[in-house]
């Protein structure tokens, strides 16, 4: 299924759903009640997405789903809650941090297997396209969103770091049974308050 990019109003609505999910989780321990019938039609389509939280320019949480196994609006809400409370790299978000929090949503396209036939060709392809990447080796898997290329611009470094994120050796992406899938994202972010710009 091909999806058109979301308009500014739809992006704002998804960001607001993410923020309200975090506030309601921290305040009442549950997600807000939302009736899917009142949302734009595309919000009911199953989509994979990630919600990334930053505070003062630093990562504060990021969680998502790689399989389009729930409606987009539910995926955004649940991933916002998880990013705020379940990211193992960080303690749960505190209520006093919410106001300064910046939320980014990344909606994933369906992943496709990287077609390159050699390590060099793969690195060339990734250098040109800079997609999101899923690395799978056996039962282990990890992903980096395309935004990570800003920190890891060299494909070999990107893949080595991704392998370590999956709990594998840095060279595991070169194994014959390594599966490398790529995807694009539609990413949008809250506008920071004027004092934070």
N, C-alpha and C positions, 0 to 999 in steps of 0.2 A: 504494500500500500504506500503510495507516494503522499507525502504530507507537505502542504504549503507552510512557509514560515508563519508564525503567529504575529498578528498585528500588535502595535504598541499597547492597546487597551487590554488585549488578551495576556500579553506578557506581564503587565502591571497586575492583572487579576491573579495570575499564577504566583507572582512574588508576594502578593498580599495573602494568598492562601498559605504559602510557606511561613510567612511571619506570624500569622494568626495561629498556625499549628504549633509553632515554637512557644508562643505566649501561653496558649491554652494548656500545652503539655507541662510547662513549668509551673503554672498557676493551679491547675486542677487535675493534672496527671492523665489527661485524655486529649484526643483530637477534637477540634470543633465539629459540630454537626453541620454537614453540608448536603444539600439535596442536588444530586447530579442534574435533575431536570432544569434547574435554574441556570446552569452553566452553558457556555457556548458548545455547540454540538461536538466539535473535535476534542473537547476535554474528556469525553467518554471513551475515546479510542485508546486501546492498550498501547503504552509507550514505555520505553526504558529512559530513565533520566537520573541525573545526579543533582544534589543540592550541596553547594559549597558555602561555608560560612567563613568570613574573615573579620578580624577585629584589629583595628589600628594597622591595617595592611598585612597582617600575619594570618595564616591559616588557623581556624579555630574549630573546624570540623568539616568532613565531607563524606557523605554516604549516598549510595545509589543502587539501582538495579540494572543489570545488563539484559535481562529478559523482559520483553514487553508483556508482562503477566498481569497487569492491572490497569484500570483507566488512568490516563495522564494525571488528572487532578488528585486521585488517591496516591499515586506514586510520588507526586510532589509533596503532599502532606506528610506521608509516612517517612519519606527520605529526609524532610526537614526535621521531623521529630528525632529521627535516628542520628542525624548530623549533630544535633544539639545535645543529645544525651547518651549515645551509644558508640561514638567513634572511639576505639580503644586507645588512640594516641593522645586523647585529651580527657581531662575531668569533665563531668557534665557541666553544661552551660549554667551560669548563675543568672538569676532574674535581672540583676543590676547591669549585666553585660548586654542585654537585648537591645537597648536603645541605640548603642553605638555599632551594633552588628550590621554588616553588609552581606546580603544574600545574593548568590548567583545560582541560576538554574541552567543546566545543560541537558537538552533533550537530544537523545541519540538517534541517528539513523540506523537501520538494520546493518549489523556487521557483515563484512565480506572478507573472504580469505585473501591475504596478500598474495599476488600472483607472481612475484619475482622468483626466478629460478636459482639465483645464487645469493650469497651473503652480500656481495658488492651491489648487485642489482637491487636487493631489498633496501639496503641503506640509501642508495640513490633515489629509489621511489619514495621512501619516507622523508628524505631531505626535501624533495620537491613538494610533496603533498601535505606533510605535517598533520596526519590524521590522529584521532584517538586510536589506541591500540589495546587489544586484548591478547595476552600471552597465556596459552594453555600448554602444560606439559603434564601428561597423566591426569591425576586428580587435582593438581594445583593450577590456579589461575589468578591473574591480577590484571588490572587495567589502569591506564593513565589517560586522562582527558587530553584533548589537543592543547589546552592551555599550558600543560606541563612542558611543552617544547620551549617556552620562554626561559625556563630554568635549565633545561637539558637540551641544547640545540643540536648536539651531535647524535645521529641515530644509534651508534654503537653504545654510547653512554646511556641514552634513553632506554634501550632494550636491556642493558645490564642492570640498570636500576629497577626496571620493571620485573626482571627475573628475581632480584633480591626481595622485592615487595611480595612476590608469590612464595617466598621461603625457599628459593632455589639458588644454585650457584649462579654467579654473574654471567657465566657463559652458556647457561641453559637454553637461551633463545636460539643457539646454534645447533642444538641437538636435532637429529633426524625426525624425532617424534614431536618436536615443538610445533604448535599450531599458532600462527600469528594472524589475527583478524583486525581489520581496520574499520573505522566508522567516522562519520562527520557529526558535528553537533550544531544545534541552534542554541547559542548561549546568550543570556541576557542577565543584567545585574541591576540591583537597586541603585538609584542615584544617591550618592553620599550626601549627608546634610552639608550646608554651605561651609560650616566651620571645619569640615574634614577634607575639603578639597585641596 
